[in-house]
Amino acid sequence: MPGPRALRNRFVDAPGSVGERLRVARWERFRRCFPDIGDMSVVDLGGTAEMWLRAPLRAKQVHLINLEQHPADLPDWITAENADVTDPEVAAALGSYDLVFSNSTIEHVGGHSQRRRFVAAVESLAPRHWIQTPYRYFPVEPHFVAPGFQFLPLAARARLVRHWPLVHSRPGSPEEGMDAVVNIELLTRAEMRYLFPGSVLLDEKLLGLTKSLTAVRAGDSG
């Protein structure tokens, strides 16, 4: 019987996994929304160089904003900095781009007021955007690959994550367990519509159920 890591890879991480097939389909949908991506400058809020290097397309220029450390050796079309884009001073200093891209980040920024600051940054940085997030009411919580995990009380989630076999990195203490879950707040359709009223909201489906939502503005004026 496969171990926990092999099971997680089968669902999420490995080539040929469900997660990988969904990512390929998502990139194709992105390409259809932005067919001129090869001529565009992109600021990616929360993204990684690895994701863009593995992508089946390439933007003219990508600037990564992330709290996590970036690799030192990047190709000339990717630049990066460590920063918190929900800080208005950080957002104001970034300049302007053709497109804001963000994949599974808005649910991590920490509360409604922080999400509003994130959206303000999106609006100020570019006329177009692609903001994807897992859907709260998909039955399997995607970060921990756990059915119904997002509906449990916070304390129960912090305990369970220390023992659930499919987590990416298992917390070693109660404090680490709470850290792993406290700032993940999956969004509903109503909240995404509220945060991005001028955008088209796209559904990504798995087995007929909405797995993630993407707010898209593909035109200069929305």
C-alpha positions in Angstrom: 0.0 0.0 0.0 1.4 3.5 -0.9 2.7 5.6 2.0 1.3 9.0 2.9 3.8 10.9 0.6 3.0 8.7 -2.3 -0.8 9.1 -1.7 -0.4 12.9 -1.6 1.7 12.9 -4.8 -1.0 10.8 -6.5 -3.6 13.4 -5.7 -1.7 16.7 -5.8 2.0 17.0 -6.7 3.3 14.3 -9.1 3.2 14.4 -12.9 0.0 12.8 -14.0 -1.7 13.5 -10.6 -5.2 15.1 -10.4 -3.6 18.3 -9.3 -1.2 18.4 -12.2 -3.9 17.7 -14.7 -6.0 20.6 -13.3 -3.0 22.9 -13.4 -2.4 22.1 -17.1 -6.1 22.8 -17.9 -5.9 26.0 -15.8 -2.9 27.3 -17.8 -4.8 26.6 -21.1 -7.7 28.6 -19.8 -5.3 31.4 -18.8 -3.8 31.4 -22.3 -7.3 31.8 -23.8 -8.0 34.7 -21.6 -4.6 36.4 -22.3 -3.5 35.2 -25.8 -0.9 38.0 -25.9 0.8 36.9 -22.6 4.1 36.6 -24.4 4.1 40.4 -24.8 3.0 41.3 -21.3 4.7 42.3 -18.1 3.3 40.3 -15.1 3.5 40.9 -11.4 2.8 37.7 -9.5 1.6 38.1 -6.0 2.6 35.1 -3.9 4.1 33.1 -6.8 7.3 31.2 -7.3 9.9 31.0 -10.0 9.4 27.2 -10.2 5.8 27.6 -11.2 6.6 29.9 -14.1 9.6 27.8 -15.2 7.3 24.7 -15.4 4.4 26.6 -17.1 3.6 25.8 -20.7 3.8 29.5 -21.6 6.0 32.4 -20.9 5.3 36.1 -20.2 7.7 38.8 -21.5 8.6 39.7 -17.9 7.5 38.3 -14.5 8.1 40.0 -11.2 7.5 37.8 -8.1 6.3 39.2 -4.8 6.5 36.7 -1.9 7.2 36.6 1.8 9.3 33.4 1.2 12.8 33.5 -0.1 13.4 33.3 -3.8 16.2 31.4 -5.6 19.3 33.4 -6.2 19.7 32.2 -9.8 16.8 33.4 -11.9 16.5 33.7 -15.7 16.6 37.3 -17.1 12.9 37.4 -17.7 12.0 36.7 -14.0 12.8 39.2 -11.1 11.8 38.8 -7.5 11.6 40.5 -4.1 10.5 39.6 -0.6 7.7 41.9 0.4 4.1 42.0 1.7 1.9 43.5 -1.0 -0.9 44.2 1.5 1.3 47.0 2.8 0.1 50.0 0.8 3.7 51.5 0.7 5.0 48.3 -0.8 2.2 48.3 -3.5 2.8 51.9 -4.3 6.5 51.4 -4.9 6.0 48.5 -7.3 5.0 50.6 -10.4 2.7 49.3 -13.0 2.3 46.1 -15.1 0.1 44.7 -17.8 -1.3 41.9 -15.6 -1.6 40.9 -12.0 -1.4 37.2 -11.5 -2.0 35.3 -8.3 -2.5 31.6 -7.6 -3.8 30.4 -4.3 -2.6 33.4 -2.3 -5.5 35.6 -1.3 -6.8 32.9 1.2 -3.5 33.2 3.1 -3.2 37.0 3.6 -4.9 37.0 7.0 -8.5 38.2 7.5 -11.0 40.4 5.6 -9.2 43.7 6.0 -6.0 42.2 4.6 -7.9 40.8 1.7 -9.2 44.2 1.0 -5.7 45.6 1.0 -4.6 42.8 -1.4 -7.5 43.7 -3.8 -6.5 47.4 -3.6 -3.0 46.4 -4.7 -4.4 44.2 -7.5 -6.4 47.2 -8.7 -3.5 49.6 -8.6 -0.8 47.5 -10.2 -2.4 46.6 -13.6 -5.6 47.0 -15.7 -5.9 43.2 -16.0 -5.8 40.4 -13.5 -6.1 36.6 -12.9 -6.7 35.9 -9.2 -7.3 32.2 -8.4 -8.3 30.7 -5.0 -9.6 27.3 -3.8 -13.4 27.3 -3.3 -14.5 27.0 0.3 -17.4 24.5 -0.4 -15.4 22.0 -2.4 -15.6 18.9 -0.1 -11.8 18.3 0.1 -9.7 21.0 1.7 -6.8 21.4 -0.9 -3.9 22.4 1.4 -4.2 19.3 3.6 -6.1 17.0 1.2 -8.6 16.4 4.0 -12.4 16.0 3.5 -14.4 18.6 5.3 -11.3 20.0 7.1 -12.2 23.6 6.5 -15.5 23.2 8.4 -14.0 22.0 11.6 -13.4 24.4 14.6 -10.0 26.0 14.6 -8.8 24.1 17.6 -9.8 20.8 16.0 -8.0 21.7 12.8 -4.8 22.6 14.7 -4.9 19.2 16.4 -5.8 17.2 13.4 -3.1 18.7 11.1 -0.4 17.2 13.5 -1.6 13.7 12.7 -3.2 13.8 9.3 -1.0 11.7 7.0 -1.5 13.7 3.8 -0.2 17.1 4.9 2.8 18.5 3.0 4.9 19.2 6.2 3.6 17.8 9.4 3.7 20.3 12.4 5.7 19.1 15.3 4.1 21.1 18.2 0.7 22.5 19.1 2.0 26.0 18.2 3.1 24.9 14.8 -0.2 23.2 14.3 -2.1 26.4 15.0 0.4 28.3 12.7 -0.4 25.9 9.9 -4.1 26.5 9.9 -4.9 29.9 11.4 -4.2 32.0 8.4 -5.9 29.8 5.8 -9.4 31.2 5.1 -11.0 29.7 2.0 -13.3 32.1 0.2 -16.8 31.7 -1.0 -18.3 32.7 -4.3 -20.1 35.6 -2.6 -16.9 36.9 -1.1 -15.0 36.7 -4.4 -17.9 38.6 -6.1 -17.8 41.2 -3.3 -14.0 41.6 -3.6 -13.9 41.7 -7.4 -17.2 43.2 -8.5 -15.9 44.3 -11.9 -14.4 40.9 -12.8 -15.7 37.7 -14.5 -15.7 34.8 -12.0 -14.6 31.5 -13.6 -15.3 28.1 -12.0 -12.7 25.3 -12.2 -14.6 22.0 -11.7 -13.6 18.5 -10.6 -16.2 15.7 -10.9 -18.8 18.3 -11.6 -18.1 20.3 -8.4 -16.5 23.7 -8.2 -12.9 23.2 -6.9 -11.6 26.8 -7.3 -12.7 30.3 -8.4 -10.8 32.8 -10.5 -11.5 36.5 -10.8 -10.5 37.6 -14.3 -10.3 41.0 -15.9 -9.0 40.6 -19.4 -9.7 44.0 -20.8 -8.2 47.4 -20.1 -11.4 48.8 -18.7 -12.8 45.6 -17.1 
